[in-house]
Amino acid sequence: MIQAPVSAVRRSAIVVPDLAAVVEAATKRIVARIAQAPGRIAICLTGGSTPRPVYRRLAEEPYRSTVPWERIHWFWGDDRFVPLEDERSNAGMACAAFLDHLPIPADNIHVMPTQLRDPHEAARHYEDDLKSFYGSSRLDPRKPLFDMVLMGLGSDGHTASLFPHGEGLDEQERWVVGVNEAKLAPFVPRVTLTFPTLASTREMLFLMTGAEKRPMVARVFAGDDLPATHAYSDGAQVWLMDEAAAPDSVR
């Protein structure tokens, strides 16, 4: 990998008691980040079991009636190359959990076009969408693409759909790539943002819960050569986790 050296990655950890506390803390961080943006807002979502209750919480009061939904644009860090209605779709999960239940303009929901011929064509179209939204074909660290990027961590150390020894790890020019072969179930092709695109954010927020995450979180914080270790952010990088997921090294 030729990403930012591990020693250059600035990450901080927040440990809370349990899943419920992670959900509340994550929701409040998202809403706080939205409140800091005076104009158009861009949030990049992730899949997985931990974000789902966060998304559901956003659709509840007091957030349902106080968040400026019409100003927020929603993107995805990665998705499975399956139809939106497929249960494996990250976008489908987020739409069902909260996006479909809020007053969000349809044009503000930027779903990866998985109905196209293959993941590589979908990646090209999504990159065009991102560049059009951003207003430039070159990312400027002084002008983040996103206000917040949500991230997860796989049992093999992958994040987004950037797998160990997989496609897109060393990509520096393309914003989005197609992934022919996932290294972890579900074994379907993927579309994923690359590290530089994910990094173009004011805040990158990793969400971790459960004891099964603890060994891999420890390896990331120890600097092992894993995709998640090489994820970096032009802004803050925060790892929000419950006590079960937190190794002694981050407590």
VOBA-1610 file (N, C-alpha, C; in pm, whole numbers, padded with zeros to 5 digits, always signed):
BEGIN
Met+00083-00118+00000Met+00000+00000+00000Met+00088+00125+00000Ile+00042+00228-00069Ile+00119+00352-00074Ile+00037+00467-00016Gln-00048+00436+00082Gln-00127+00539+00145Gln-00043+00613+00248Ala-00109+00701+00322Ala-00039+00776+00425Ala+00032+00681+00520Pro+00158+00709+00557Pro+00226+00623+00653Pro+00145+00609+00781Val+00149+00492+00840Val+00071+00468+00960Val+00104+00571+01067Ser+00231+00608+01077Ser+00273+00704+01179Ser+00211+00841+01157Ala+00164+00869+01034Ala+00107+00999+01002Ala-00044+01004+01022Val-00105+00889+01046Val-00250+00884+01066Val-00283+00932+01206Arg-00367+01035+01216Arg-00408+01089+01345Arg-00544+01031+01378Arg-00549+00948+01480Arg-00678+00892+01520Arg-00696+00908+01670Ser-00820+00928+01709Ser-00853+00936+01852Ser-00963+00835+01880Ala-00973+00791+02004Ala-01070+00690+02043Ala-01163+00744+02151Ile-01289+00711+02138Ile-01390+00740+02240Ile-01454+00608+02278Val-01449+00573+02406Val-01504+00446+02454Val-01625+00477+02542Val-01737+00414+02509Val-01861+00431+02586Val-01909+00293+02630Pro-02004+00284+02723Pro-02035+00154+02783Pro-02087+00047+02689Asp-02182+00080+02600Asp-02249-00026+02527Asp-02304+00027+02395Leu-02376-00061+02322Leu-02430-00025+02192Leu-02521+00097+02201Ala-02610+00100+02300Ala-02701+00213+02313Ala-02625+00345+02326Ala-02515+00342+02401Ala-02435+00464+02418Ala-02363+00501+02288Val-02318+00401+02212Val-02257+00428+02082Val-02358+00495+01990Val-02480+00442+01988Val-02585+00498+01902Val-02611+00644+01937Glu-02625+00674+02066Glu-02653+00811+02108Glu-02535+00903+02077Ala-02413+00856+02106Ala-02295+00940+02082Ala-02275+00965+01933Ala-02293+00861+01851Ala-02276+00876+01707Ala-02380+00971+01650Thr-02504+00955+01693Thr-02611+01042+01644Thr-02582+01187+01678Lys-02539+01212+01799Lys-02510+01349+01841Lys-02392+01408+01764Arg-02292+01325+01732Arg-02177+01374+01654Arg-02221+01411+01512Ile-02307+01327+01453Ile-02356+01356+01319Ile-02435+01486+01318Val-02525+01499+01413Val-02610+01619+01420Val-02525+01743+01449Ala-02424+01730+01533Ala-02335+01843+01562Ala-02259+01885+01438Arg-02215+01787+01361Arg-02142+01818+01238Arg-02234+01889+01138Ile-02358+01845+01131Ile-02456+01910+01043Ile-02476+02056+01087Ala-02486+02076+01217Ala-02511+02211+01269Ala-02396+02306+01240Gln-02276+02254+01223Gln-02159+02338+01197Gln-02150+02384+01053Ala-02227+02322+00964Ala-02220+02354+00821Ala-02325+02459+00787Pro-02284+02576+00738Pro-02380+02683+00712Pro-02462+02663+00584Gly-02410+02586+00489Gly-02480+02569+00362Gly-02510+02424+00332Arg-02472+02382+00214Arg-02494+02245+00171Arg-02408+02149+00252Ile-02464+02034+00287Ile-02397+01937+00374Ile-02386+01804+00299Ala-02274+01734+00315Ala-02255+01603+00252Ala-02210+01503+00356Ile-02284+01393+00366Ile-02251+01287+00460Ile-02239+01156+00383Cys-02132+01083+00410Cys-02104+00957+00342Cys-02134+00843+00439Leu-02226+00756+00401Leu-02275+00650+00488Leu-02200+00520+00468Thr-02216+00431+00565Thr-02157+00298+00559Thr-02264+00194+00584Gly-02233+00069+00558Gly-02325-00040+00588Gly-02289-00105+00721Gly-02349-00219+00748Gly-02317-00292+00870Gly-02426-00283+00974Ser-02410-00364+01079Ser-02514-00374+01182Ser-02512-00257+01280Thr-02396-00199+01309Thr-02390-00090+01405Thr-02453+00039+01353Pro-02431+00078+01228Pro-02493+00203+01180Pro-02645+00198+01173Arg-02705+00080+01155Arg-02851+00074+01137Arg-02927+00142+01251Pro-02898+00111+01378Pro-02971+00181+01485Pro-02938+00330+01492Val-02820+00368+01447Val-02788+00511+01439Val-02879+00578+01337Tyr-02895+00515+01223Tyr-02982+00571+01119Tyr-03126+00581+01170Arg-03171+00478+01237Arg-03308+00480+01290Arg-03326+00592+01393Arg-03223+00613+01473Arg-03231+00719+01574Arg-03242+00856+01509Leu-03175+00876+01397Leu-03182+01004+01327Leu-03324+01036+01280Ala-03403+00932+01256Ala-03540+00952+01208Ala-03639+00974+01321Glu-03588+00974+01445Glu-03675+00994+01561Glu-03659+01135+01615Glu-03750+01172+01703Glu-03739+01302+01770Glu-03626+01299+01873Pro-03557+01412+01896Pro-03589+01544+01843Pro-03531+01574+01706Tyr-03456+01478+01649Tyr-03383+01506+01525Tyr-03474+01516+01405Arg-03579+01434+01404Arg-03670+01432+01289Arg-03722+01571+01254Ser-03753+01651+01355Ser-03815+01781+01329Ser-03718+01899+01343Thr-03594+01874+01376Thr-03500+01985+01396Thr-03382+01986+01299Val-03349+01873+01239Val-03237+01867+01145Val-03280+01926+01010Pro-03196+02007+00946Pro-03231+02066+00815Pro-03212+01964+00701Trp-03303+01870+00693Trp-03288+01758+00599Trp-03273+01804+00455Glu-03336+01913+00420Glu-03334+01959+00280Glu-03195+02005+00237Arg-03105+02031+00332Arg-02970+02079+00298Arg-02867+01966+00292Ile-02907+01845+00329Ile-02809+01736+00341Ile-02813+01647+00218His-02695+01618+00165His-02678+01520+00057His-02614+01395+00115Trp-02665+01280+00074Trp-02622+01152+00129Trp-02552+01070+00023Phe-02433+01022+00056Phe-02353+00938-00033Phe-02318+00809+00041Trp-02251+00718-00031Trp-02207+00593+00031Trp-02059+00570+00006Gly-01991+00518+00109Gly-01850+00484+00094Gly-01829+00361+00010Asp-01926+00271+00013Asp-01920+00152-00072Asp-02057+00088-00074Asp-02076-00002-00169Asp-02198-00081-00171Asp-02173-00210-00245Arg-02261-00306-00219Arg-02258-00433-00291Arg-02324-00412-00426Phe-02274-00481-00528Phe-02330-00465-00663Phe-02455-00552-00675Val-02559-00509-00608Val-02688-00578-00605Val-02796-00471-00618Pro-02918-00511-00655Pro-03028-00412-00664Pro-03056-00346-00530Leu-03111-00227-00536Leu-03140-00150-00415Leu-03231-00227-00320Glu-03323-00305-00375Glu-03417-00378-00291Glu-03359-00506-00233Asp-03237-00543-00274Asp-03172-00662-00220Asp-03133-00636-00074Glu-03152-00735+00012Glu-03123-00716+00154Glu-02975-00690+00181Arg-02888-00720+00084Arg-02745-00697+00101Arg-02703-00555+00064Ser-02793-00476+00011Ser-02761-00340-00034Ser-02743-00246+00085Asn-02628-00179+00092Asn-02606-00079+00197Asn-02702+00039+00181Ala-02721+00082+00056Ala-02812+00194+00031Ala-02955+00155+00065Gly-02994+00033+00028Gly-03128-00013+00060Gly-03153-00015+00210Met-03052-00057+00286Met-03065-00060+00432Met-03086+00080+00487Ala-03005+00176+00440Ala-03016+00313+00491Ala-03148+00377+00451Cys-03193+00349+00330Cys-03322+00405+00287Cys-03435+00351+00374Ala-03432+00222+00400Ala-03538+00161+00481Ala-03532+00208+00626Ala-03409+00230+00676Ala-03391+00268+00817Ala-03430+00412+00844Phe-03398+00504+00749Phe-03431+00643+00779Phe-03453+00735+00659Leu-03382+00716+00550Leu-03391+00813+00441Leu-03531+00820+00380Asp-03598+00706+00369Asp-03732+00703+00310Asp-03838+00763+00402His-03803+00790+00527His-03902+00835+00625His-03884+00981+00664Leu-03799+01052+00591Leu-03769+01191+00624Leu-03791+01280+00502Pro-03813+01410+00523Pro-03838+01501+00411Pro-03709+01538+00337Ile-03654+01441+00270Ile-03528+01459+00198Ile-03557+01462+00048Pro-03515+01565-00024Pro-03536+01567-00170Pro-03469+01447-00236Ala-03536+01389-00333Ala-03483+01270-00400Ala-03346+01295-00459Asp-03322+01415-00509Asp-03193+01446-00571Asp-03080+01453-00469Asn-03113+01455-00341Asn-03010+01462-00237Asn-02961+01323-00196Ile-03020+01218-00249Ile-02980+01081-00213Ile-02903+01022-00331His-02774+01009-00314His-02684+00970-00423His-02647+00822-00410Val-02737+00737-00454Val-02717+00592-00447Val-02620+00549-00557Met-02532+00455-00525Met-02443+00401-00627Met-02527+00327-00732Pro-02499+00350-00863Pro-02585+00296-00968Pro-02557+00148-00997Thr-02601+00063-00907Thr-02573-00080-00921Thr-02660-00149-01025Gln-02745-00072-01093Gln-02826-00130-01200Gln-02749-00132-01332Leu-02630-00075-01335Leu-02553-00070-01459Leu-02488-00205-01488Arg-02413-00211-01598Arg-02363-00338-01651Arg-02269-00410-01557Asp-02178-00337-01495Asp-02079-00399-01405Asp-02032-00296-01304Pro-01960-00339-01201Pro-01920-00245-01096Pro-01824-00137-01144His-01750-00164-01249His-01655-00065-01299His-01728+00050-01370Glu-01832+00017-01444Glu-01914+00121-01505Glu-01985+00202-01397Ala-02036+00132-01295Ala-02101+00202-01184Ala-02004+00296-01114Ala-01879+00252-01097Ala-01778+00336-01033Ala-01752+00462-01113Arg-01744+00450-01245Arg-01721+00568-01329Arg-01836+00668-01316His-01958+00617-01317His-02074+00706-01305His-02077+00773-01168Tyr-02045+00698-01063Tyr-02049+00756-00929Tyr-01938+00860-00912Glu-01825+00834-00971Glu-01717+00933-00967Glu-01761+01062-01036Asp-01829+01049-01149Asp-01879+01168-01218Asp-01978+01244-01130Asp-02063+01171-01059Asp-02160+01234-00969Asp-02088+01309-00857Leu-01987+01247-00798Leu-01911+01312-00692Leu-01840+01438-00741Lys-01779+01430-00858Lys-01707+01545-00912Lys-01802+01658-00946Ser-01919+01624-00999Ser-02019+01726-01029Ser-02065+01796-00901Phe-02088+01718-00798Phe-02129+01774-00669Phe-02018+01862-00611Tyr-01896+01815-00620Tyr-01781+01886-00561Tyr-01745+02011-00641Gly-01767+02006-00772Gly-01737+02120-00856Gly-01596+02124-00908Ser-01525+02011-00901Ser-01388+02003-00948Ser-01351+01858-00970Ser-01253+01833-01055Ser-01205+01697-01077Ser-01083+01664-00992Arg-01040+01761-00909Arg-00926+01740-00820Arg-00967+01774-00678Leu-00937+01685-00584Leu-00970+01708-00445Leu-00867+01801-00380Asp-00916+01896-00305Asp-00832+01993-00235Asp-00848+01969-00085Pro-00740+01935-00013Pro-00753+01912+00131Pro-00811+02030+00207Arg-00801+02149+00152Arg-00855+02267+00218Arg-01005+02281+00195Lys-01060+02199+00105Lys-01203+02205+00073Lys-01258+02063+00073Pro-01295+02010+00189Pro-01339+01871+00196Pro-01464+01844+00113Leu-01466+01727+00053Leu-01584+01681-00021Leu-01699+01656+00075Phe-01670+01590+00188Phe-01773+01550+00283Phe-01758+01627+00414Asp-01871+01643+00483Asp-01867+01694+00619Asp-01840+01581+00717Met-01891+01461+00686Met-01865+01345+00770Met-01865+01220+00684Val-01774+01128+00715Val-01769+00996+00653Val-01780+00892+00764Leu-01879+00806+00756Leu-01894+00696+00851Leu-01821+00573+00797Met-01753+00502+00885Met-01671+00388+00845Met-01694+00270+00938Gly-01666+00151+00886Gly-01671+00030+00967Gly-01540-00047+00955Leu-01533-00158+01022Leu-01412-00241+01025Leu-01453-00387+01014Gly-01401-00455+00911Gly-01431-00595+00892Gly-01340-00685+00974Ser-01380-00810+00985Ser-01302-00906+01064Ser-01167-00937+01003Asp-01148-00900+00876Asp-01019-00917+00809Asp-00940-00787+00800Gly-00992-00681+00863Gly-00924-00552+00860Gly-00963-00462+00746His-01063-00502+00666His-01104-00416+00555His-01192-00303+00607Thr-01199-00197+00528Thr-01291-00088+00554Thr-01344-00041+00421Ala-01467+00015+00419Ala-01539+00033+00293Ala-01534-00103+00222Ser-01503-00106+00091Ser-01479-00235+00026Ser-01336-00241-00022Leu-01245-00196+00064Leu-01102-00202+00040Leu-01047-00316+00125Phe-01027-00430+00059Phe-00991-00554+00127Phe-00840-00576+00127Pro-00788-00651+00224Pro-00645-00686+00220Pro-00609-00753+00087His-00505-00702+00024His-00456-00755-00104His-00561-00744-00214Gly-00657-00654-00197Gly-00764-00640-00293Gly-00745-00523-00388Glu-00848-00499-00467Glu-00844-00393-00567Glu-00864-00256-00503Gly-00794-00156-00553Gly-00814-00019-00513Gly-00730+00031-00398Leu-00653-00056-00335Leu-00578-00014-00216Leu-00476+00096-00246Asp-00412+00087-00361Asp-00306+00182-00393Asp-00352+00294-00486Glu-00482+00299-00512Glu-00533+00397-00609Glu-00521+00540-00556Gln-00460+00626-00635Gln-00442+00765-00597Gln-00515+00863-00687Glu-00556+00819-00806Glu-00617+00910-00902Glu-00769+00895-00908Arg-00816+00773-00918Arg-00961+00752-00927Arg-01027+00775-00792Trp-01145+00829-00797Trp-01220+00855-00675Trp-01300+00731-00632Val-01339+00652-00729Val-01424+00535-00705Val-01373+00421-00791Val-01375+00298-00740Val-01333+00182-00818Val-01434+00070-00803Gly-01438-00015-00904Gly-01515-00138-00894Gly-01428-00249-00837Val-01489-00336-00761Val-01419-00448-00699Val-01483-00576-00749Asn-01409-00652-00827Asn-01466-00773-00887Asn-01496-00881-00786Glu-01408-00892-00686Glu-01418-01005-00593Glu-01405-00958-00450Ala-01511-00974-00373Ala-01504-00944-00231Ala-01427-01056-00161Lys-01351-01019-00061Lys-01270-01117+00013Lys-01343-01171+00136Leu-01465-01122+00157Leu-01543-01161+00274Leu-01689-01162+00233Ala-01769-01248+00295Ala-01911-01257+00263Ala-01981-01122+00291Pro-02082-01087+00211Pro-02133-01161+00095Pro-02040-01148-00025Phe-02019-01258-00093Phe-01922-01264-00202Phe-01985-01215-00332Val-02012-01087-00337Val-02064-01023-00457Val-01971-00908-00491Pro-01964-00866-00618Pro-01881-00751-00653Pro-01923-00626-00575Arg-01832-00532-00567Arg-01857-00410-00489Arg-01819-00286-00570Val-01865-00173-00523Val-01821-00042-00568Val-01775+00032-00444Thr-01657+00093-00449Thr-01604+00158-00328Thr-01533+00288-00360Leu-01544+00384-00270Leu-01459+00502-00277Leu-01317+00459-00241Thr-01221+00532-00291Thr-01080+00504-00262Thr-01037+00583-00138Phe-00919+00551-00086Phe-00871+00617+00035Phe-00867+00770+00022Pro-00813+00826-00088Pro-00809+00973-00095Pro-00948+01036-00095Thr-01045+00970-00153Thr-01182+01024-00156Thr-01244+01017-00018Leu-01230+00904+00048Leu-01281+00890+00184Leu-01215+00991+00278Ala-01088+01022+00252Ala-01013+01113+00338Ala-01060+01258+00327Ser-01130+01290+00218Ser-01170+01428+00194Ser-01294+01462+00276Thr-01273+01475+00406Thr-01383+01496+00499Thr-01339+01577+00621Arg-01434+01645+00680Arg-01405+01718+00802Arg-01394+01624+00922Glu-01465+01512+00914Glu-01457+01413+01021Glu-01484+01275+00965Met-01398+01181+01000Met-01416+01039+00967Met-01449+00967+01097Leu-01564+00902+01101Leu-01611+00841+01225Leu-01625+00690+01206Phe-01537+00614+01272Phe-01547+00468+01275Phe-01640+00428+01389Leu-01730+00332+01362Leu-01824+00283+01462Leu-01795+00136+01490Met-01769+00103+01618Met-01733-00033+01657Met-01814-00078+01778Thr-01872-00197+01770Thr-01938-00255+01886Thr-01914-00406+01888Gly-01906-00461+02008Gly-01897-00606+02023Gly-01755-00657+02041Ala-01743-00763+02123Ala-01613-00820+02155Ala-01542-00877+02034Glu-01618-00916+01932Glu-01554-00974+01813Glu-01471-00871+01737Lys-01495-00743+01762Lys-01418-00637+01696Lys-01286-00608+01767Arg-01276-00647+01894Arg-01163-00604+01975Arg-01027-00644+01917Pro-01005-00770+01875Pro-00872-00806+01824Pro-00829-00723+01703Met-00925-00696+01613Met-00888-00619+01494Met-00868-00472+01526Val-00947-00417+01618Val-00923-00279+01660Val-00783-00267+01721Ala-00744-00365+01801Ala-00610-00363+01861Ala-00503-00366+01754Arg-00522-00445+01650Arg-00423-00453+01543Arg-00413-00320+01467Val-00526-00256+01442Val-00523-00127+01374Val-00447-00024+01456Phe-00478-00016+01584Phe-00412+00084+01668Phe-00265+00050+01693Ala-00229-00078+01674Ala-00088-00116+01685Ala-00012-00089+01556Gly-00084-00054+01449Gly-00018-00019+01324Gly+00004-00134+01228Asp-00065-00246+01247Asp-00051-00358+01154Asp-00093-00316+01013Asp-00035-00381+00915Asp-00058-00346+00775Asp-00193-00400+00730Leu-00298-00323+00756Leu-00435-00357+00721Leu-00499-00237+00651Pro-00597-00261+00565Pro-00662-00147+00500Pro-00712-00041+00598Ala-00778-00083+00705Ala-00833+00015+00800Ala-00722+00096+00867Thr-00605+00037+00884Thr-00492+00110+00942Thr-00449+00224+00853His-00463+00204+00722His-00417+00303+00626His-00524+00405+00588Ala-00643+00389+00641Ala-00745+00492+00620Ala-00703+00619+00693Tyr-00714+00730+00625Tyr-00674+00857+00686Tyr-00779+00962+00654Ser-00770+01074+00720Ser-00868+01181+00702Ser-00798+01315+00697Asp-00843+01401+00607Asp-00790+01537+00604Asp-00836+01616+00726Gly-00944+01571+00789Gly-00991+01630+00914Gly-00966+01537+01030Ala-01060+01530+01120Ala-01047+01442+01236Ala-01076+01297+01198Gln-01011+01203+01266Gln-01049+01062+01256Gln-01078+01013+01397Val-01203+00973+01419Val-01251+00934+01552Val-01300+00790+01548Trp-01256+00710+01644Trp-01304+00573+01660Trp-01394+00570+01782Leu-01523+00552+01758Leu-01623+00546+01864Leu-01660+00401+01886Met-01638+00351+02008Met-01659+00208+02032Met-01714+00183+02172Asp-01777+00067+02186Asp-01822+00029+02320Asp-01710-00043+02393Glu-01730-00067+02523Glu-01625-00128+02604Glu-01587-00266+02556Ala-01684-00339+02501Ala-01656-00474+02452Ala-01559-00472+02336Ala-01568-00371+02250Ala-01482-00363+02131Ala-01347-00297+02159Ala-01334-00231+02271Ala-01214-00150+02297Ala-01103-00233+02361Pro-00988-00245+02294Pro-00874-00312+02357Pro-00813-00224+02466Asp-00734-00284+02551Asp-00672-00209+02661Asp-00590-00090+02610Ser-00534-00104+02490Ser-00445-00003+02437Ser-00515+00131+02407Val-00648+00131+02396Val-00718+00257+02364Val-00803+00307+02481Arg-00801+00237+02592Arg-00884+00279+02707Arg-00817+00393+02785
//
